[in-house]
Amino acid sequence: MLQREVVTEMYALILQTRQKHCLEWIRAKYGDTVKVGAGNVVDREGFRFLARAGADFVKVGIGGGSICITRETKGIGRGQATAVIDVAAERDRYFAETGVYVPICADGGIVQDYHITLALAMGADFCMLGRYFSRFDESPTSKVLIGGSYMKEYWGEGSARARNWQRYDLGGAAKLSFEEGVDSYVPYAGKLSDGMATTLSKVRSTMCNCGALTIPELREKAKLTLVSSVSIVEGGAHDVLLKDTTNSGNQRS
């Protein structure tokens, strides 16, 4: 299966595995001709393990995706912000020690557009945006009318609908023993080009507010702080009767 995929000239191969021998096998067979991303990890030890094994980039995050219930079912995972900050620091230490820079991907927890900017400020080199892209016309799922609103179908790889039991199986019966993902809907958001333009405008605007012109500069200048639930309410429209909530910042898209 791997040989057939590589022959089709893929841009990159993403392994949902933390097993060192898989990476070593790919490197031994294909050398550096195939870019390999591996994960997912949530701490510095996990990152260093995969970096030493030869990963070109490492995915960070367990249980933070909107359709993922791994933490509920297995009790494994970590807060996404904590994981990204911890792994980013280890990435920088690894680079200082070896001269090899292994980018990290923040995978999970992205709901609002500004969450992308936060992930970049915390140290992520790029983000996994499964839920984000699933809302647009270009995603392959069906658009359906639910309760008077158009929605798009969206399900996790660990759900029964995905039928991807091989990815989670520990051996034995050819079936999914339990689910780690859900089958769901997300609000329909129209054309990707329109949504992406808005998202990038928000990211650039926040970077300008921080006096940063590049992502590395954003990491240096952005100040991260814990906020209370009261502060979150205060940060959106409050104590007024809204005429139109379409463009309100506190509406989830």
C-alpha positions in Angstrom: 0.0 0.0 0.0 2.8 2.4 0.9 4.7 1.7 -2.3 1.7 2.4 -4.4 1.0 5.7 -2.7 4.6 6.9 -3.0 4.8 6.0 -6.6 1.9 8.4 -7.3 4.3 11.3 -6.3 2.7 12.5 -3.1 3.8 15.8 -1.7 4.1 14.3 1.8 3.2 11.1 3.7 1.4 11.6 7.0 1.8 8.8 9.5 -0.7 8.6 12.3 1.8 6.6 14.3 4.3 7.0 17.1 6.2 3.8 16.1 9.8 4.4 15.4 10.2 1.3 13.1 7.7 2.7 10.6 9.8 5.9 10.1 13.0 3.9 10.0 11.6 1.6 7.3 10.5 4.5 5.1 13.9 6.3 5.5 15.8 3.0 4.7 13.7 2.4 1.6 13.1 5.9 0.2 15.7 8.0 1.8 14.9 11.7 1.8 12.8 11.5 -1.4 9.6 11.3 0.7 8.6 13.9 3.2 7.2 12.2 6.3 5.1 13.8 9.0 4.4 11.7 12.1 2.4 12.0 15.3 0.5 12.7 17.3 2.4 13.7 20.4 1.7 16.1 23.3 5.0 16.4 25.1 8.7 17.1 24.6 9.7 13.4 24.9 7.3 12.4 22.2 8.6 15.1 19.9 12.2 14.2 20.4 11.5 10.5 19.9 9.9 11.1 16.4 12.5 13.8 15.5 15.4 11.3 16.2 13.5 8.7 14.2 13.6 10.9 11.1 10.3 12.7 10.9 10.3 15.8 8.7 7.6 17.4 10.8 5.6 16.3 13.9 1.9 16.7 14.6 0.9 17.9 18.0 -2.4 17.2 19.7 -4.4 14.3 21.1 -8.1 14.6 21.8 -8.5 18.3 20.9 -10.3 17.9 17.6 -13.9 18.9 17.4 -14.9 15.3 16.3 -12.4 13.5 18.5 -13.4 11.8 21.8 -10.1 10.1 22.6 -9.8 11.8 25.9 -13.3 10.7 26.9 -12.9 7.1 25.9 -9.3 6.5 26.8 -8.2 9.2 29.2 -5.2 10.1 27.1 -4.3 13.5 25.8 -3.4 17.0 26.9 -4.7 20.6 26.6 -3.8 21.8 23.1 -2.2 25.1 24.2 -0.1 23.4 26.8 1.0 20.7 24.3 1.9 23.1 21.6 3.9 25.4 23.9 5.8 22.4 25.5 6.6 20.8 22.1 7.6 24.1 20.5 10.2 24.7 23.2 11.6 21.2 22.7 11.7 21.8 18.9 13.9 24.9 19.5 16.1 23.0 22.0 16.5 20.1 19.5 17.5 22.6 16.8 20.0 24.3 19.0 21.6 20.9 19.8 21.6 19.3 16.4 21.1 22.1 13.8 18.0 20.2 12.5 14.8 22.1 12.5 11.7 19.9 12.7 8.5 21.9 12.2 5.4 21.2 14.3 1.8 21.1 13.3 -0.9 22.1 15.8 -3.6 19.5 15.2 -6.9 20.1 17.0 -8.6 22.9 18.9 -9.1 25.3 16.0 -12.6 26.6 16.1 -12.4 30.4 15.7 -10.2 32.1 13.2 -8.1 33.6 15.9 -7.2 30.2 17.2 -4.9 29.8 14.2 -3.1 33.0 15.3 -2.8 31.8 18.8 -1.4 28.4 17.7 1.2 30.2 15.6 2.1 32.6 18.5 2.5 29.6 20.8 5.1 28.1 18.5 3.3 26.1 15.8 4.7 26.2 12.3 1.4 25.4 10.8 -2.0 24.1 11.7 -4.2 21.1 10.8 -7.7 22.5 9.9 -10.0 19.6 9.4 -13.1 21.2 10.8 -12.3 24.5 9.1 -12.1 23.1 5.6 -15.1 20.7 6.1 -17.5 23.6 6.1 -16.9 24.8 2.6 -18.3 23.9 -0.8 -15.0 22.2 -1.8 -15.2 19.6 0.9 -16.5 16.3 -0.5 -19.3 15.7 2.1 -23.0 16.4 1.5 -24.7 19.8 2.2 -27.9 19.1 4.2 -30.7 21.3 5.6 -30.9 20.8 9.4 -33.4 22.9 11.5 -33.6 25.6 8.8 -29.8 26.0 8.4 -27.5 24.4 5.9 -24.9 22.2 7.3 -22.0 20.0 6.0 -21.4 16.4 7.3 -18.2 15.9 9.2 -17.0 12.8 11.0 -13.9 11.6 12.7 -11.5 8.9 11.5 -12.1 7.1 14.8 -15.9 7.0 14.2 -17.9 3.9 13.1 -18.8 5.8 10.0 -15.2 6.1 8.8 -14.9 2.3 8.9 -11.2 2.8 9.5 -10.8 0.0 12.1 -7.3 -0.9 11.0 -5.9 2.4 12.2 -7.1 1.8 15.8 -7.1 -2.0 16.0 -4.7 -3.8 18.4 -5.1 -7.1 16.7 -7.7 -9.8 16.7 -11.2 -9.3 15.3 -11.4 -7.1 12.1 -13.7 -4.5 13.7 -13.7 -1.2 15.6 -13.8 -2.2 19.2 -14.9 1.3 20.3 -15.2 4.7 18.8 -12.7 7.6 19.3 -14.6 10.0 17.0 -18.1 11.2 16.3 -20.4 11.6 13.2 -21.6 15.2 13.1 -22.5 18.4 11.2 -20.8 21.7 10.9 -22.3 25.0 9.7 -22.1 25.5 6.0 -19.7 28.4 5.1 -19.9 28.8 1.3 -16.8 29.1 -0.9 -13.4 28.4 0.4 -11.9 31.3 -1.4 -14.2 33.7 0.5 -13.7 32.1 3.9 -9.9 31.8 3.5 -9.6 35.5 2.5 -11.4 36.5 5.7 -9.3 34.2 7.9 -6.0 35.4 6.5 -7.1 39.0 6.9 -7.7 38.4 10.6 -4.4 36.6 11.1 -2.5 39.4 9.4 -4.4 42.1 11.3 -3.6 40.4 14.7 0.1 40.1 13.7 0.1 43.9 12.9 -1.4 44.6 16.3 1.5 42.7 17.8 4.0 44.6 15.6 5.0 41.4 13.8 5.5 41.0 10.1 6.5 37.4 10.1 5.5 34.3 12.1 8.8 34.0 13.9 8.5 37.6 14.9 4.9 36.9 16.1 6.3 34.2 18.4 8.8 36.7 19.9 6.4 39.6 20.4 3.0 38.1 21.2 2.2 38.0 24.9 0.1 35.1 26.0 -2.0 35.3 29.2 -4.6 33.3 31.0 -8.1 34.8 30.9 -11.2 34.2 33.1 -14.6 33.3 31.8 -15.7 36.8 32.6 -12.9 38.2 30.4 -14.1 36.0 27.6 -17.6 37.4 27.8 -16.3 40.9 28.1 -14.3 40.4 24.9 -17.4 39.9 22.8 -20.6 42.0 22.3 -22.4 42.2 25.6 -25.1 44.2 27.4 -26.7 45.2 24.1 -29.5 43.8 21.9 -27.8 42.9 18.7 -29.6 43.8 15.4 -27.7 41.3 13.3 -25.4 38.6 14.7 -24.1 37.6 11.2 -20.7 39.4 11.6 -20.5 39.2 15.4 -17.1 38.1 16.7 -18.6 35.8 19.3 -20.6 33.7 16.8 -18.9 30.4 16.0 -18.7 29.7 12.3 
